[in-house]
Amino acid sequence: MKDLKQGAWTTAYLDFTADGKRNDGKSTPFAAGHKVDDLFFFIQPDGKEEVKLLIDEVVLYDAGRR
């Protein structure tokens, strides 16, 4: 995620099939039915200011199988 507004709450929707990165070294695409056991948030400051990430809620939806 880039260009987030400083000092304001933002709602963000991420598509794990496109935006997710696997943590096990495999390049298998993330698909419906796969299990999520960890979420990592890597924060990179824009300039020298201290970064504070506040997360209010995380909701995971499974698109299901077709």
C-alpha positions as CSV (number, residue, x, y, z in Angstrom):
1,M,0.0,0.0,0.0
2,K,1.3,3.4,-0.9
3,D,0.4,7.0,-0.6
4,L,-1.7,6.6,2.6
5,K,-2.9,9.9,4.1
6,Q,-1.1,10.8,7.3
7,G,-3.2,11.3,10.4
8,A,-6.4,9.9,9.0
9,W,-8.2,6.6,9.1
10,T,-8.3,4.8,5.8
11,T,-10.3,1.8,4.7
12,A,-8.3,-0.5,2.5
13,Y,-9.3,-3.6,0.6
14,L,-6.5,-6.0,-0.4
15,D,-6.7,-8.9,-2.8
16,F,-4.4,-11.6,-1.5
17,T,-4.4,-13.3,-4.8
18,A,-2.7,-10.2,-6.3
19,D,-1.2,-8.4,-3.3
20,G,-0.2,-11.3,-1.0
21,K,3.3,-12.6,-0.7
22,R,3.9,-16.2,0.4
23,N,6.1,-16.6,3.5
24,D,7.2,-20.2,2.7
25,G,9.3,-19.5,-0.3
26,K,6.9,-21.1,-2.8
27,S,5.5,-19.2,-5.7
28,T,2.1,-21.0,-5.6
29,P,-0.7,-18.5,-6.2
30,F,-2.9,-17.8,-3.2
31,A,-6.3,-19.2,-4.0
32,A,-9.7,-19.7,-2.5
33,G,-9.6,-22.3,0.3
34,H,-6.0,-21.6,1.3
35,K,-5.5,-20.9,5.0
36,V,-4.0,-17.7,6.4
37,D,-1.9,-18.2,9.5
38,D,0.0,-14.9,9.7
39,L,-0.4,-11.3,8.6
40,F,2.7,-9.1,8.5
41,F,2.6,-5.3,8.1
42,F,5.9,-3.8,7.0
43,I,6.1,-0.1,7.5
44,Q,8.5,2.2,5.6
45,P,8.6,5.9,6.7
46,D,8.3,8.6,4.2
47,G,11.1,10.9,5.3
48,K,12.5,10.9,8.9
49,E,9.2,11.1,10.8
50,E,8.3,8.3,13.2
51,V,5.7,5.9,11.8
52,K,2.7,4.7,13.8
53,L,0.4,2.2,12.3
54,L,-3.0,1.8,14.0
55,I,-5.2,-1.1,12.9
56,D,-8.8,-1.1,14.0
57,E,-10.1,-4.3,12.4
58,V,-9.0,-7.0,10.0
59,V,-11.7,-9.1,8.2
60,L,-10.8,-11.9,5.9
61,Y,-13.2,-13.1,3.3
62,D,-12.9,-16.3,1.3
63,A,-14.2,-16.0,-2.2
64,G,-15.0,-19.7,-2.2
65,R,-14.5,-22.3,-4.8
66,R,-16.1,-22.2,-8.2
